[in-house]
Amino acid sequence: MRIKNKIKSILNYKLLRFSKKLFYNYQCPVCENYIRYFIPLPKEYYEKEVKYNFRYKLDQLETLNHSKYRCPICYCNDRDRMYTLYLKRFFKSFGNRVFKLVDFGPSMGFSKWLKDQKNIDYRSADLFKEDVDDKVDISDMKLYREGQFDIFICSHILEHVIDPKKALDELYRITSKGGWGIIMVPMVIGLNKTQEDPSYNTDEERWKYYFQNDHLRLFGKVDFLKNIQQAGFSVNQLGIDFFGEKRFRISAISKSSVLYIATKK
């Protein structure tokens, strides 16, 4: 009887998954569930966009699907889904090889996925979070030796730090030769020069100019790329042509999304 119940349970699960694949429009690449909808950006962002008169529109942000932001099951956001797509493709070429990876400012669902991968020797790092492996200041990482990591994730960190150039120098130092990392920041399509003014130190000013009260700048694309290259990295930009329009659509990633891969040669 137990075996029959187990078989029935497996068959029911497979049938449910198959039916969802047929009738649901999306699949989250992180948890791999087929789903009907993604959750929009929290309401407060829309309210503060209006309240503080943000200089741009949400649709102008390069990598943000604000209307389909989070997975309702694993809670990963759209950029986490894009990182996962890239990492899955990357690891296919390396069999069982294990890479040392450090994840700065880890997000819950994506961090769990990284920990579960057989190809990753994972460490999480943050200056303020308690539930991380290492408490580190990304601008001064004495805890890590030169060339310690093969891969790093630096997603939406540099807009928060006082000196992003020092942080990039440190990322270069701790990366092994031939290693690489994902570096992402909020960016507005068509904005090339970084917007930064130390006198903007109120919630109202930072929401208006940088779209968040704990952001210290809004990066322009040309300046962003130049800063990464000056640290010693080469940069590769991967968008819809690399991932494919169908994959972006199914994963609810906006067509304007770009993944920045920084490599230490």
Rosetta blueprint (number, residue, H / E / L):
1 M L
2 R H
3 I H
4 K H
5 N H
6 K H
7 I H
8 K H
9 S H
10 I H
11 L H
12 N H
13 Y H
14 K H
15 L H
16 L H
17 R H
18 F H
19 S H
20 K H
21 K H
22 L H
23 F H
24 Y L
25 N L
26 Y E
27 Q E
28 C L
29 P L
30 V L
31 C L
32 E L
33 N L
34 Y E
35 I E
36 R L
37 Y L
38 F L
39 I E
40 P L
41 L L
42 P L
43 K H
44 E H
45 Y H
46 Y H
47 E H
48 K H
49 E H
50 V H
51 K H
52 Y L
53 N L
54 F L
55 R L
56 Y L
57 K L
58 L H
59 D H
60 Q H
61 L E
62 E L
63 T L
64 L L
65 N L
66 H H
67 S H
68 K H
69 Y L
70 R E
71 C L
72 P L
73 I L
74 C L
75 Y L
76 C L
77 N E
78 D H
79 R H
80 D H
81 R H
82 M H
83 Y H
84 T H
85 L H
86 Y H
87 L H
88 K H
89 R H
90 F H
91 F H
92 K L
93 S L
94 F L
95 G L
96 N L
97 R L
98 V L
99 F E
100 K E
101 L E
102 V E
103 D E
104 F E
105 G L
106 P L
107 S L
108 M H
109 G H
110 F H
111 S H
112 K H
113 W H
114 L H
115 K H
116 D L
117 Q L
118 K L
119 N L
120 I E
121 D E
122 Y E
123 R E
124 S E
125 A E
126 D E
127 L L
128 F L
129 K L
130 E L
131 D L
132 V L
133 D L
134 D E
135 K E
136 V L
137 D E
138 I L
139 S L
140 D E
141 M L
142 K L
143 L L
144 Y L
145 R L
146 E L
147 G L
148 Q L
149 F E
150 D E
151 I E
152 F E
153 I E
154 C E
155 S E
156 H L
157 I L
158 L L
159 E L
160 H L
161 V L
162 I L
163 D L
164 P H
165 K H
166 K H
167 A H
168 L H
169 D H
170 E H
171 L H
172 Y H
173 R H
174 I H
175 T E
176 S E
177 K E
178 G E
179 G E
180 W E
181 G E
182 I E
183 I E
184 M E
185 V L
186 P L
187 M E
188 V E
189 I L
190 G L
191 L L
192 N L
193 K L
194 T L
195 Q E
196 E L
197 D L
198 P L
199 S L
200 Y L
201 N L
202 T L
203 D H
204 E H
205 E H
206 R H
207 W H
208 K H
209 Y H
210 Y H
211 F L
212 Q L
213 N L
214 D L
215 H L
216 L L
217 R L
218 L E
219 F E
220 G L
221 K H
222 V H
223 D H
224 F H
225 L H
226 K H
227 N H
228 I H
229 Q H
230 Q H
231 A L
232 G L
233 F L
234 S E
235 V E
236 N E
237 Q E
238 L E
239 G L
240 I H
241 D H
242 F H
243 F H
244 G L
245 E H
246 K H
247 R H
248 F H
249 R H
250 I H
251 S L
252 A L
253 I L
254 S L
255 K L
256 S L
257 S L
258 V L
259 L E
260 Y E
261 I E
262 A E
263 T E
264 K L
265 K L
